[in-house]
Amino acid sequence: MQRRPRNPGFGRESGAAKTADVPDALLRQARKSGQLNLSNRGLTKVPDKVWRVNLDVPPEARSVSLDCTEDDKWWEQTELTKLILASNKLIEISSEIVQLPALAVLDVSIH
């Protein structure tokens, strides 16, 4: 019986930066509440769309309906004031953070 060789890369991330995509539903909630929690996601880099959360046209705005409910008012968004990036593997914070002028709390603990 012949043994298979071990996979030396098993359980390890590749050398490329991990910038997991942030779900649109999470960004939609952040635009409503002003808070975004991306803790414990193994990120080495913050996705660019986080820095532009209040600048880019959200996906829900691309198909406009006159039959909107209170929850559908995408134009009534709150600027991001709290960003939690704790327990990730961040190496640096992008200079794009200037796109979040209302940011009052930035949690980058435990890196």
Contact map, one row per residue, 1 for C-alpha under 8 A:
111000000000000000000000000000000000000000000000000000000000000000000000000000000000000000000000000000000000000
111100000000000000000000000000000000000000000000000000000000000000000000000000000000000000000000000000000000000
111110000000000000000000000000000000000000000000000000000000000000000000000000000000000000000000000000000000000
011111000000000000000000000000000000000000000000000000000000000000000000000000000000000000000000000000000000000
001111100000000000000000000000000000000000000000000000000000000000000000000000000000000000000000000000000000000
000111110000000000000000000000000000000000000000000000000000000000000000000000000000000000000000000000000000000
000011111100000000000000000000000000000000000000000000000000000000000000000000000000000000000000000000000000000
000001111100000000000000000000000000000000000000000000000000000000000000000000000000000000000000000000000000000
000000111111100000000000000000000000000000000000000000000000000000000000000000000000000000000000000000000000000
000000111111000000000000000000000000000000000000000000000000000000000000000000000000000000000000000000000000000
000000001111100000000000000000000000000000000000000000000000000000000000000000000000000000000000000000000000000
000000001111110000000000000000000000000000000000000000000000000000000000000000000000000000000000000000000000000
000000001011111100000000000000000000000000000000000000000000000000000000000000000000000000000000000000000000000
000000000001111110000000000000000000000000000000000000000000000000000000000000000000000000000000000000000000000
000000000000111110000000000000000000000000000000000000000000000000000000000000000000000000000000000000000000000
000000000000111111000000000000000000000000000000000000000000000000000000000000000000000000000000000000000000000
000000000000011111100000000000000000000000111000000000000000000000000000000000000000000000000000000000000000000
000000000000000111110000000000000000000001111000000000000000000000000000000000000000000000000000000000000000000
000000000000000011111000000000000000000000111110000000000000000000000000000000000000000000000000000000000000000
000000000000000001111100000000000000000010100010000000000000000000000000000000000000000000000000000000000000000
000000000000000000111110000000000000000000000010000000000000000000000000000000000000000000000000000000000000000
000000000000000000011111011000000000000000000010010000000000000000000000000000000000000000000000000000000000000
000000000000000000001111111000000000000000000000000000000000000000000000000000000000000000000000000000000000000
000000000000000000000111111100000000000000000000000000000010000000000000000000000000000000000000000000000000000
000000000000000000000011111110000000000000000000000000000000000000000000000000000000000000000000000000000000000
000000000000000000000111111111000001000000000000000000000000000000000000000000000000000000000000000000000000000
000000000000000000000111111111100001000000000000010010000000000000000000000000000000000000000000000000000000000
000000000000000000000001111111110000000000000000000000000100000000000000000000000000000000000000000000000000000
000000000000000000000000111111111011000000000000000000000000000000000000000000000000000000000000000000000000000
000000000000000000000000011111111111000000000000000000000000000000000000000001010000000000000000000000000000000
000000000000000000000000001111111110000000000000000011000000000000000000000011110000000000000000000000000000000
000000000000000000000000000111111100000000000000000000000000000000000000000111000000000000000000000000000000000
000000000000000000000000000011111110000000000000000000000000000000000000000001010000000000000000000000000000000
000000000000000000000000000001111111000000000000000000000000000000000000000001111100000000000000000000000000000
000000000000000000000000000011101111100000000000000000000000000000000000000000011110000000000000000000000000000
000000000000000000000000011011000111110000000000000000000000000000000000000000010111000000000000000000000000000
000000000000000000000000000000000011111000000000000000000000000000000000000000000011100000000000000000000000000
000000000000000000000000000000000001111110000000000000000000000000000000000000000011110000000000000000000000000
000000000000000000000000000000000000111110000000000000000000000000000000000000000001111100000000000000000000000
000000000000000000000000000000000000011111100000000000000000000000000000000000000000111100000000000000000000000
000000000000000000010000000000000000011111100000000000000000000000000000000000000000001100000000000000000000000
000000000000000001000000000000000000000111110000000000000000000000000000000000000000001110000000000000000000000
000000000000000011110000000000000000000111111100000000000000000000000000000000000000000111000000000000000000000
000000000000000011100000000000000000000001111100000000000000000000000000000000000000000111100000000000000000000
000000000000000011100000000000000000000000111110000000000000000000000000000000000000000011111000000000000000000
000000000000000000100000000000000000000000111111010000000000000000000000000000000000000001001100000000000000000
000000000000000000111100000000000000000000001111111000000000000000000000000000000000000000000000000000000000000
000000000000000000000000000000000000000000000111111100000000000000000000000000000000000000000000000000000000000
000000000000000000000000000000000000000000000011111110000000000000000000000000000000000000000000000000000000000
000000000000000000000100001000000000000000000111111110000000000000000000000000000000000000000000000000000000000
000000000000000000000000000000000000000000000011111110000000000000000000000000000000000000000001101100000000000
000000000000000000000000000000000000000000000001111111110000000000000000000000000000000000000000001100000000000
000000000000000000000000001000100000000000000000111111110000000000000000000000010000000000000000000000000000000
000000000000000000000000000000100000000000000000000111110000000000000000000011110000000000000000000100000000000
000000000000000000000000000000000000000000000000000111111000000000000000000000000000000000000000000000000000000
000000000000000000000000000000000000000000000000000111111100000000000000000000000000000000000000000000000000000
000000000000000000000000000000000000000000000000000000111110110000000000000000000000000000000000000000000000000
000000000000000000000000000100000000000000000000000000011111110000000000010000000000000000000000000000000000000
000000000000000000000001000000000000000000000000000000001111110000000000000000000000000000000000000000000000000
000000000000000000000000000000000000000000000000000000000111111100000000010000000000000000000000000000000000000
000000000000000000000000000000000000000000000000000000001111111100000000010000000000000000000000000000000000000
000000000000000000000000000000000000000000000000000000001111111100000000000000000000000000000000000000000000000
000000000000000000000000000000000000000000000000000000000001111110000000000000000000000000000000000000000000000
000000000000000000000000000000000000000000000000000000000001111111000000000000000000000000000000000000000000000
000000000000000000000000000000000000000000000000000000000000001111110000000000000000000000000000000000000000000
000000000000000000000000000000000000000000000000000000000000000111110000000000000000000000000000000000000000000
000000000000000000000000000000000000000000000000000000000000000011111000000000000000000000000000000000000000000
000000000000000000000000000000000000000000000000000000000000000011111111100000000000000000000000000000000000000
000000000000000000000000000000000000000000000000000000000000000000111111100000000000000000000000000000000000000
000000000000000000000000000000000000000000000000000000000000000000011111100000000000000000000000000000000000000
000000000000000000000000000000000000000000000000000000000000000000011111110000000000000000000000000000000000000
000000000000000000000000000000000000000000000000000000000000000000011111110000000000000000000000000000000000000
000000000000000000000000000000000000000000000000000000000000000000011111111100000000000000000000000000000000000
000000000000000000000000000000000000000000000000000000000101100000000011111110000000000000000000000000000000000
000000000000000000000000000000000000000000000000000000000000000000000000111110000000000000000000000000000000000
000000000000000000000000000000010000000000000000000000000000000000000000111111000000000000000000000000000000000
000000000000000000000000000000110000000000000000000001000000000000000000011111100000000000000000000000000000000
000000000000000000000000000001111100000000000000000001000000000000000000000111110000000000000000000000000000000
000000000000000000000000000000100100000000000000000001000000000000000000000011111000000000000000000101100000000
000000000000000000000000000001101111000000000000000011000000000000000000000001111110000000000000000101100000000
000000000000000000000000000000000110000000000000000000000000000000000000000000111110000000000000000101111000000
000000000000000000000000000000000111000000000000000000000000000000000000000000011111000000000000000000111100000
000000000000000000000000000000000011110000000000000000000000000000000000000000011111100000000000000000101110000
000000000000000000000000000000000001111000000000000000000000000000000000000000000111110000000000000000001111000
000000000000000000000000000000000000111100000000000000000000000000000000000000000011111100000000000000000111100
000000000000000000000000000000000000011100000000000000000000000000000000000000000001111100000000000000000011111
000000000000000000000000000000000000001111000000000000000000000000000000000000000000111110000000000000000001111
000000000000000000000000000000000000001111110000000000000000000000000000000000000000111111000000000000000000011
000000000000000000000000000000000000000001111000000000000000000000000000000000000000001111100000000000000000001
000000000000000000000000000000000000000000111100000000000000000000000000000000000000000111111000000000000000001
000000000000000000000000000000000000000000011000000000000000000000000000000000000000000011111000000000000000000
000000000000000000000000000000000000000000001000000000000000000000000000000000000000000001111100000000000000000
000000000000000000000000000000000000000000001100000000000000000000000000000000000000000001111110100000000000000
000000000000000000000000000000000000000000000100000000000000000000000000000000000000000000011111100000000000000
000000000000000000000000000000000000000000000000000000000000000000000000000000000000000000001111110000000000000
000000000000000000000000000000000000000000000000001000000000000000000000000000000000000000000111111000000000000
000000000000000000000000000000000000000000000000001000000000000000000000000000000000000000001111111100000000000
000000000000000000000000000000000000000000000000000000000000000000000000000000000000000000000011111110000000000
000000000000000000000000000000000000000000000000001100000000000000000000000000000000000000000001111110000000000
000000000000000000000000000000000000000000000000001101000000000000000000000000111000000000000000111111100000000
000000000000000000000000000000000000000000000000000000000000000000000000000000000000000000000000011111100000000
000000000000000000000000000000000000000000000000000000000000000000000000000000111000000000000000000111110000000
000000000000000000000000000000000000000000000000000000000000000000000000000000111110000000000000000111111100000
000000000000000000000000000000000000000000000000000000000000000000000000000000001100000000000000000001111100000
000000000000000000000000000000000000000000000000000000000000000000000000000000001111000000000000000000111110000
000000000000000000000000000000000000000000000000000000000000000000000000000000000111100000000000000000111111000
000000000000000000000000000000000000000000000000000000000000000000000000000000000011110000000000000000001111100
000000000000000000000000000000000000000000000000000000000000000000000000000000000001111000000000000000000111111
000000000000000000000000000000000000000000000000000000000000000000000000000000000000111000000000000000000011111
000000000000000000000000000000000000000000000000000000000000000000000000000000000000011100000000000000000001111
000000000000000000000000000000000000000000000000000000000000000000000000000000000000011111000000000000000001111
